[in-house]
Amino acid sequence: MTQRPEMIRRPNILRSKVGGSFGGIDAAAVARAEEALKTLSSQFGQWLQDEMVKLEAAENAIRSEGYNAQTAEALYFRAHDLKGLGTTYEYPLVTRVAGSLCRLMDDAEHRLNAPWPLIEAHISAIRAIVRDKIQAEDHPVGRELAEALEAEVKAFRT
């Protein structure tokens, strides 16, 4: 005789944890958040430059100390930060290229196998995007550069 599997349904307690219904969005809160973001946007350029200084410091550490687990991890965290901040700082191509660099370095166990020339190409691309103020995601040269880097990462990872 075969037994039929029994489905055990657990109650969804997420709603109670976040305060009830997901249906209502407070339009006033969204408007306040957008206004706050506009106020902060004048500082985005400086904050992006601060991130670039950190990226260059990570690159310089690799050049002086070598590409090891510690320096590779520091570079990975800089790329991860830029991936998250690029679009917020109005540089979606920075997010895209930093995301490609993250995919190249995501696996901590194999991070040191990532080819340094490809890592350098990503860093140089991010530097050029910021230097030349390429803010439009559909910028033809920026888009082509991002696509080429993504293709190289994909080829390496497969």
LUMLUMLO-126464 format. One record per residue: residue number from 1; residue in three letters; x negated, y, z of N, C-alpha, C in turn. Coordinates in pm, 1 decimal, always signed. Each point is the difference from the previous one (the first is absolute). Last residue first. Example, Ala and Ser with C-alpha at 12.3 -4.5 7.8 and 13.67 -1.06 7.14 Angstrom:
% residues 2
SETOR   num   residu        nc1        nc2        nc3       cac1       cac2       cac3        cc1        cc2        cc3
SETOR     2      ser    -1285.0     -225.0     +708.0      -82.0     +119.0       +6.0      +77.0     +109.0      +73.0
SETOR     1      ala      -29.0     -572.0       -7.0      +89.0     +119.0       +0.0      -90.0     +120.0       +0.0
This chain:
% residues 158
SETOR   num   residu        nc1        nc2        nc3       cac1       cac2       cac3        cc1        cc2        cc3
SETOR   158      thr    -3178.3    +3009.4    -1775.7      +52.1     -125.3      -54.7     -108.8      -96.9      -35.0
SETOR   157      arg      -78.3     +448.3     +175.1      +75.5      -77.5      +99.9      +53.6     -132.2      -53.6
SETOR   156      phe     -236.4     +316.9     -280.6      -89.1      -49.1     +104.3      +73.4      -93.5      +94.7
SETOR   155      ala     +248.2     +219.4     -335.7      -90.4      -99.5      -59.6      -93.3      -58.7     +104.6
SETOR   154      lys     +281.5     +349.8     +135.6      +78.2     -119.2      -29.9      -88.6     -110.3      -58.6
SETOR   153      val     -193.7     +419.0      +70.7      +28.0      -65.5     +129.1      +76.2     -129.7      -24.4
SETOR   152      glu      -75.4     +268.9     -372.3     -126.4      -58.4      +47.0      +19.4      -73.9     +132.5
SETOR   151      ala     +363.3     +243.0     -173.7      -26.5     -117.2      -84.8     -128.6      -70.1      +43.7
SETOR   150      glu     +113.6     +406.4     +208.0      +91.8     -106.3      +42.2      -22.6     -127.4      -80.5
SETOR   149      leu     -239.9     +384.1     -126.3      -47.9      -51.6     +128.2      +87.7     -114.2      +49.4
SETOR   148      ala     +136.7     +223.3     -389.3     -124.9      -73.4      -25.0      -54.1      -60.3     +129.8
SETOR   147      glu     +379.9     +280.5      +26.3      +32.8     -127.1      -65.3     -124.8      -84.4      -24.2
SETOR   146      ala      -55.7     +436.7     +169.6      +62.1      -86.9     +100.1      +31.9     -136.7      -60.1
SETOR   145      leu     -160.8     +326.6     -294.8     -104.6      -39.4      +94.2      +56.2      -96.4     +104.6
SETOR   144      glu     +302.1     +196.7     -297.9      -84.7      -97.5      -70.0     -111.0      -51.9      +91.2
SETOR   143      arg     +275.3     +345.4     +163.5      +76.4     -124.6      -12.1      -84.7     -108.5      -67.0
SETOR   142      gly     -185.2     +431.6      +28.2      +11.4      -60.9     +131.9      +72.4     -133.3       -4.9
SETOR   141      val      -25.1     +256.0     -393.0     -132.0      -53.1      +34.6       +5.8      -69.8     +136.0
SETOR   140      pro     +403.6     +208.9     -150.2      -45.5     -106.6      -90.4     -135.1      -60.5      +36.5
SETOR   139      his     +377.5     +186.2     +339.4     -114.3      +61.8      -67.6      -65.9     -106.4      -88.3
SETOR   138      asp     +388.2      -47.4     +307.3       +0.3      -36.1     -141.8     -111.1      +70.3      -78.5
SETOR   137      glu      +79.2      +75.0     +467.8      -21.3     -144.0      -12.5       -8.8      -42.5     -145.8
SETOR   136      ala     -140.5     +485.2     +211.7     +108.7      -66.1      -73.4      -32.4     -147.6      -20.5
SETOR   135      gln     -310.1     +307.3     +204.1     +110.0      -31.7      +89.4     +113.7      -74.1      -69.2
SETOR   134      ile     -534.2     +152.2      -32.2      +93.2      -75.7      -84.1     +112.9      -49.2      +89.7
SETOR   133      lys     -428.3     +286.4      +70.9     +137.9      +30.7      +40.8     +103.6      -64.6      -92.3
SETOR   132      asp     -498.2      -37.6      +19.2      +64.7      +62.4     -115.5     +147.5      +31.8      +24.9
SETOR   131      arg     -261.4     -205.6     +344.5      -81.1     +112.0      -48.7      +71.2      +76.7     -111.4
SETOR   130      val     +193.9     -401.7     +164.3      +11.3     +109.3      +96.4      -74.7     +122.9      -50.9
SETOR   129      ile      -29.9     -385.8     -260.8     +141.2      +38.8       +6.9      +16.6     +119.8      +93.5
SETOR   128      ala     -425.8     -203.4      -26.4      +31.3      +79.2     -119.8     +144.5      +49.8       +2.1
SETOR   127      arg     -142.5     -292.3     +347.2      -72.4     +127.1       +9.3      +36.6      +91.3     -118.0
SETOR   126      ile     +160.1     -437.2       -6.8      +70.1      +77.8     +102.5      -63.3     +138.7      +11.7
SETOR   125      ala     -216.5     -299.3     -282.9     +129.3      +39.9      -56.0      +78.4      +84.8      +99.5
SETOR   124      ser     -406.1     -191.9     +140.3      -23.4     +108.6      -96.0     +129.8      +50.4      -60.2
SETOR   123      ile      +20.1     -375.2     +279.1      -35.7     +118.5      +78.9      -21.3     +119.7      -92.1
SETOR   122      his      +76.1     -414.1     -207.2     +120.2      +46.5      +69.3      -29.4     +128.7      +78.5
SETOR   121      ala     -361.0     -215.2     -203.1      +86.8      +57.8     -102.8     +128.6      +53.7      +62.3
SETOR   120      glu     -301.0     -239.7     +274.9      -49.3     +134.2      -33.2      +88.2      +69.5     -102.6
SETOR   119      ile      +92.0     -448.6      +95.6      +32.5      +83.3     +116.6      -41.7     +144.4      -27.5
SETOR   118      leu     -126.3     -312.3     -314.9     +143.8      +23.9       -8.5      +48.5      +83.2     +119.1
SETOR   117      pro     -454.9     -135.0      -10.4      +28.4      +95.5     -108.8     +149.7      +31.0      -14.8
SETOR   116      trp     -137.2     -330.7     +326.8      -28.6     +138.3      +37.1      +24.5      +96.7     -116.4
SETOR   115      pro     +255.8     -476.4      +74.6     -116.6      +57.4      -69.8      -16.7     +149.2      +29.6
SETOR   114      ala     +203.6     -386.4     +331.6      +48.0     +102.4      -93.2     -120.5      +66.2      -66.1
SETOR   113      asn      -23.8     -326.4     +354.9      -17.4      -47.7     -137.0      +45.9     +101.7     -103.7
SETOR   112      leu      +46.1      +52.6     +479.6     -138.9      +23.1      -42.1      -28.7      -52.8     -139.8
SETOR   111      arg     +429.5      -64.4     +208.1      -24.3     +142.0      -27.9     -141.1      +24.6      -52.3
SETOR   110      his     +254.2     -408.0     +157.6      -67.9       +6.7     -129.9      -36.1     +143.2      -40.0
SETOR   109      glu     +221.7     -108.3     +415.6      -95.3     -110.6      -13.0      -81.1       +7.7     -129.3
SETOR   108      ala     +356.9     +310.8      +96.5     -119.7      +25.5      +81.4     -104.8     -109.9      -15.1
SETOR   107      asp     +378.6     +176.9     -345.0      -32.2     -123.4      +71.9     -131.5      +17.1      +75.5
SETOR   106      asp     +161.3     +366.5     -273.0      +98.6      -41.6     +100.4      -41.8     -118.5      +85.7
SETOR   105      met     -205.8     +274.3     -387.3      -67.7      -27.0     +126.0      +91.6      -57.8     +108.0
SETOR   104      leu     +145.0     +120.6     -450.2     -132.1      -58.6      -24.1      -62.3      -49.2     +130.7
SETOR   103      arg     +401.9     +241.3      +17.0      +23.4     -135.8      -51.7     -131.6      -72.1      -25.5
SETOR   102      cys      -26.1     +452.4     +128.6      +45.0      -85.0     +111.3      +24.0     -143.0      -46.9
SETOR   101      leu      -97.3     +320.2     -325.0     -119.6      -30.7      +79.4      +35.5      -88.2     +118.7
SETOR   100      ser     +354.1     +160.1     -254.5      -76.2      -97.1      -79.1     -127.2      -41.4      +74.8
SETOR    99      gly     +254.9     +341.3     +185.9      +71.7     -127.1      +12.0      -70.3     -110.3      -77.3
SETOR    98      ala     -157.2     +437.5      -42.1      -36.8      -52.8     +131.6      +70.4     -133.2      +25.0
SETOR    97      val     +116.6     +225.7     -390.4     -138.3      -49.2      -10.0      -47.0      -55.8     +133.6
SETOR    96      arg     +435.2     +191.0       -9.9       -8.3     -113.4      -92.4     -140.3      -58.4       -6.3
SETOR    95      thr      +81.5     +393.7     +256.1      +66.5     -115.5      +60.0      -17.4     -122.8      -87.8
SETOR    94      val     -148.1     +398.3     -174.5      -90.4      -41.8     +108.0      +59.7     -122.3      +68.4
SETOR    93      leu     +262.6     +209.0     -319.1     -105.9      -81.0      -62.0     -104.2      -44.3     +102.3
SETOR    92      pro     +358.9     +293.0     +129.2      +41.2     -139.4      -15.6     -105.3      -87.7      -69.3
SETOR    91      tyr      +17.0     +466.6     +268.4      -94.7      -61.2      -92.0      +35.4     -148.2      -17.3
SETOR    90      glu     +193.4     +328.7     +322.5      +33.9      +38.9     -136.9     -103.8      -44.7     -102.7
SETOR    89      tyr      +38.5     -106.5     +482.2      -79.5     +119.8      -25.9      +13.2      +47.3     -143.9
SETOR    88      thr     +220.9     -393.0     +132.6      +43.7     +101.1      +96.4      -71.4     +131.7      -25.1
SETOR    87      thr     -139.4     -372.2     -245.3     +127.3      +52.3      -48.9      +54.1     +106.7      +93.9
SETOR    86      gly     -404.6     -210.7     +136.4      -12.3      +66.5     -130.0     +128.8      +62.6      -48.7
SETOR    85      leu      -80.4     -282.2     +409.0      +11.2     +145.5       +7.7       +2.6      +70.7     -134.9
SETOR    84      gly      -47.2     -488.9      +76.0     +118.7      +45.9      +70.8      +21.4     +150.3       -6.3
SETOR    83      lys     -384.0     -197.7     -193.3     +115.8      -61.7      -64.9     +128.5      +51.4      +63.9
SETOR    82      leu     -404.9     +120.4     +196.5      +28.1      +77.7     -120.6     +119.1      -56.8      -76.7
SETOR    81      asp     -151.5     -238.2     +378.9      +53.8     +130.4      +40.5      +37.7      +83.7     -121.5
SETOR    80      his     -218.1     -404.7      -79.7     +136.0      -25.1      +47.9      +66.3     +130.7      +44.1
SETOR    79      ala     -453.9       +7.1     -121.1      +84.2      -19.9     -118.5     +145.9      -18.4      +40.9
SETOR    78      arg     -311.3      +24.9     +344.6       +8.4     +131.3      -66.0      +90.5      -10.2     -122.8
SETOR    77      phe      -98.1     -398.2     +224.0      +92.1      +82.4      +78.6      +14.1     +140.1      -60.0
SETOR    76      tyr     -314.2     -294.6     -197.4     +135.8      -49.7      -20.7     +101.4      +86.1      +76.2
SETOR    75      leu     -455.4      +82.5      +70.6      +43.0      +48.0     -131.2     +143.4      -43.5      -28.5
SETOR    74      ala     -194.8     -163.7     +389.6      +18.2     +145.2      +12.4      +48.0      +59.4     -132.0
SETOR    73      glu     -117.4     -454.8       +5.1     +125.5      +22.9      +71.7      +28.3     +149.3      +14.1
SETOR    72      ala     -410.2     -127.9     -185.1     +108.7      -32.5      -92.8     +135.2      +25.3      +66.2
SETOR    71      thr     -388.0      +44.0     +259.3      +12.6     +112.7      -92.9     +111.9      -24.5     -100.8
SETOR    70      gln      -89.4     -348.1     +313.2      +39.1     +122.3      +69.9      +19.7     +116.7      -97.5
SETOR    69      ala     -158.5     -423.2     -161.8     +137.3      -10.7      +49.9      +48.0     +130.5      +63.4
SETOR    68      asn     -377.3      +76.9     -351.1      +17.0     -108.3      +96.1     +143.2       +3.1      +53.7
SETOR    67      tyr     -359.9     +248.2     -351.3     +139.4      -42.7       -8.3      +15.4     -123.5      +87.9
SETOR    66      gly     -372.5     +402.3      +85.4      +30.3     -118.8      -78.5     +147.5      -33.6       +5.8
SETOR    65      glu     -240.9     +389.0     +187.1       -4.1     -117.9      +85.8      +21.5     -130.2      -76.1
SETOR    64      ser       -3.1     +436.5     -222.4     -113.4       +2.1      +92.9      -13.4     -128.6      +81.4
SETOR    63      arg     +354.3      +60.7     -324.3     -127.8      +25.0      -69.7     -119.0       -5.6      +96.3
SETOR    62      ile     +435.0      -35.5     +175.5      -31.8     -120.0      -78.9     -133.4      +17.9      -70.2
SETOR    61      ala     +167.4     +366.2     +230.3      -40.8     -103.3      +95.8      -36.2     -128.5      -73.9
SETOR    60      asn     +181.6     +353.7     -250.1     -139.2      +26.2      +38.0      -51.0     -102.7     +100.2
SETOR    59      glu     +455.2      -18.0     -123.2      -84.6      -34.8     -114.8     -147.5      +18.9      +33.9
SETOR    58      ala     +311.4     +140.4     +317.2       +1.7     -146.9       -8.4      -87.8      -47.5     -115.8
SETOR    57      ala      +60.0     +459.0      +43.5      -81.0      -48.9     +112.2       -6.2     -152.2       -1.8
SETOR    56      glu     +282.2     +211.7     -308.8     -140.6      +15.3      -37.4      -93.1      -45.7     +111.3
SETOR    55      leu     +460.5       +2.5      +89.7      -28.7      -98.5     -105.0     -146.6       +6.4      -40.2
SETOR    54      lys     +154.6     +323.9     +300.6       -6.1     -131.4      +64.7      -32.2     -109.1     -101.1
SETOR    53      val      +72.2     +431.0     -163.4     -124.1       -0.4      +79.0      -17.6     -135.6      +67.6
SETOR    52      met     +402.4      +76.1     -221.0     -108.6      -22.0      -95.9     -135.5       -2.1      +70.7
SETOR    51      glu     +383.9     +107.8     +248.9       -0.6     -143.0      -34.1     -112.4      -32.1      -97.9
SETOR    50      asp      +68.1     +449.5     +104.6      -48.7      -69.1     +120.2       -7.5     -151.2      -25.0
SETOR    49      gln     +197.0     +264.5     -330.6     -146.0      +17.7       +1.2      -62.1      -68.8     +121.8
SETOR    48      leu     +463.3      +10.4      -24.4      -52.3      -91.7     -101.3     -152.2      +11.2       -6.7
SETOR    47      trp     +221.6     +298.0     +278.3       +6.8     -134.3      +56.3      -53.0     -102.9      -99.1
SETOR    46      gln      +36.4     +445.9     -141.6     -107.2      -15.1      +98.6       -1.1     -139.6      +58.7
SETOR    45      gly     +349.0     +103.5     -298.2     -128.9       +5.9      -68.4     -116.5      -21.2      +95.2
SETOR    44      phe     +447.2      +33.8     +171.5      -29.3     -127.3      -66.2     -137.5       -0.9      -66.0
SETOR    43      gln     +248.1     +365.6     +237.6     -119.3      -59.6      +59.2      -43.4     -128.8      -70.4
SETOR    42      ser     +395.8     +250.9     -108.3     -112.2      +91.3      -24.4     -130.7      -56.6      +54.9
SETOR    41      ser     +422.1     -219.8      +70.2      -60.1      -24.8     -131.1     -115.6      +93.3      -31.6
SETOR    40      leu     +307.7       -4.2     +394.8     -131.0      -63.9      +11.7      -73.6      -10.9     -133.5
SETOR    39      thr     +440.7     +176.7      +19.7      -84.0      +84.6      +83.6     -141.6      -55.6       +9.0
SETOR    38      lys     +327.9     -254.8     -216.6      -36.1     +117.4      -81.1      -94.0      +91.3      +77.1
SETOR    37      leu     +181.4     -363.3     +230.9      -99.5      -45.4      -96.7      -44.9     +114.9      -89.2
SETOR    36      ala     +350.0      +77.3     +299.8     -125.9      -16.6      +73.2     -111.8      -42.4      -93.7
SETOR    35      glu     +430.0      +20.5     -178.3      -48.5     +135.0      +29.3     -133.9       -6.0      +74.8
SETOR    34      glu     +225.9     -403.0      -79.9      -50.7      +55.6     -126.3      -57.4     +139.3      +21.2
SETOR    33      ala     +211.0     -203.5     +365.8     -125.2      -69.8      -31.6      -61.2      +54.3     -128.8
SETOR    32      arg     +424.9     +159.4     +127.4     -104.1      +49.2      +91.7     -134.7      -63.8      -30.0
SETOR    31      ala     +369.8     -156.4     -240.8      -32.7     +137.0      -40.5     -108.9      +59.1      +89.5
SETOR    30      val     +174.6     -419.8     +117.2      -78.6      -10.9     -123.5      -44.1     +138.1      -46.0
SETOR    29      ala     +291.5      -17.1     +360.6     -132.8      -48.7      +40.5      -90.9      -13.0     -121.4
SETOR    28      ala     +447.5     +113.1      -75.7      -69.2     +111.5      +64.7     -140.9      -40.4      +42.5
SETOR    27      ala     +292.9     -325.9     -177.7      -47.9      +91.3     -104.0      -76.6     +117.0      +60.0
SETOR    26      asp      +86.3     -503.4     +178.5      +19.2     +136.3      +47.6      -63.2      +96.7      -99.9
SETOR    25      ile     +218.3     -495.1      -76.8     -128.7      +69.6       -3.8      +27.8     +143.8      +38.6
SETOR    24      gly     +271.4     -501.8      +57.2       -4.5     +145.4       +3.4     -140.6      +54.8       -0.3
SETOR    23      gly     +100.8     -484.1      -10.6      +71.5      +70.2     -104.8      -20.0     +150.0       -1.0
SETOR    22      phe     -148.0     -372.0     +303.0      -99.1      +48.9      -94.7      +63.8      +93.1     -102.1
SETOR    21      ser     +145.8     -125.6     +538.4      +25.8      -10.8     -143.5     -114.0      +56.3      -83.6
SETOR    20      gly     -131.8      -94.5     +498.4     +132.1      -13.8      -60.9       -2.7       -8.5     -150.3
SETOR    19      gly     -395.6      +50.3     +302.7     +103.1      +94.4      +37.2     +127.5       -7.3      -79.5
SETOR    18      val     -419.8     -274.2      +11.0      -23.5     +129.4      -64.1     +115.6      +97.1      +20.4
SETOR    17      lys       +7.8     -443.9     +187.7     -132.8      +51.7      +33.9      -24.3     +138.7      -58.6
SETOR    16      ser     +395.3     -250.6      -94.2       +3.2      +48.0     +137.7     -133.7      +60.7      +40.4
SETOR    15      arg      +37.5     -193.6     -429.0      +84.7     +118.3      +13.3       -0.8      +53.9     +142.2
SETOR    14      leu     -223.8     -410.1      -93.6      -71.1     +117.7      -48.4      +82.8     +126.9      +18.2
SETOR    13      ile      +99.0     -479.5      +94.7       -3.8     +100.5     +106.1      -70.6     +127.8      -44.0
SETOR    12      asn     +261.4     -463.1     -191.6      -82.5     +109.8      -48.2       +4.3     +111.3     +104.3
SETOR    11      pro      +63.0     -549.0      +88.9      +67.2     +130.0      -14.9      -99.6     +106.5      -47.5
SETOR    10      arg      -45.9     -517.8     -135.3      -34.1      +87.4     +112.1      +70.1     +133.6      -19.9
SETOR     9      arg      +92.8     -523.8     -175.8       +2.1     +142.7      -32.8      -28.0      +80.4     +126.7
SETOR     8      ile      -75.7     -517.1     -207.4       +9.1      +74.6     +124.6       -9.9     +147.6      -36.9
SETOR     7      met     +128.1     -485.8     -263.2      -46.5     +138.3       -8.4      +22.0      +66.6     +134.8
SETOR     6      glu      -78.9     -533.7     -144.5      +87.2      +93.5      +69.1      -61.0     +139.0       -7.5
SETOR     5      pro      -24.1     -478.5     -315.7      -68.9     +104.7      +76.5     +102.0      +96.1      +61.2
SETOR     4      arg     +104.0     -518.7      -84.0       +8.7     +127.0      -69.4      -72.4     +105.4      +82.6
SETOR     3      gln      -86.6     -546.3      -31.4      +49.4     +109.9      +81.9       +2.1     +127.7      -83.4
SETOR     2      thr      +47.5     -540.6     -139.4      -79.9     +121.0       -6.4      +63.9     +109.0      +83.8
SETOR     1      met       -6.5     -564.7      +10.9      +83.1     +116.9       +0.0      -88.9     +125.0       +0.0
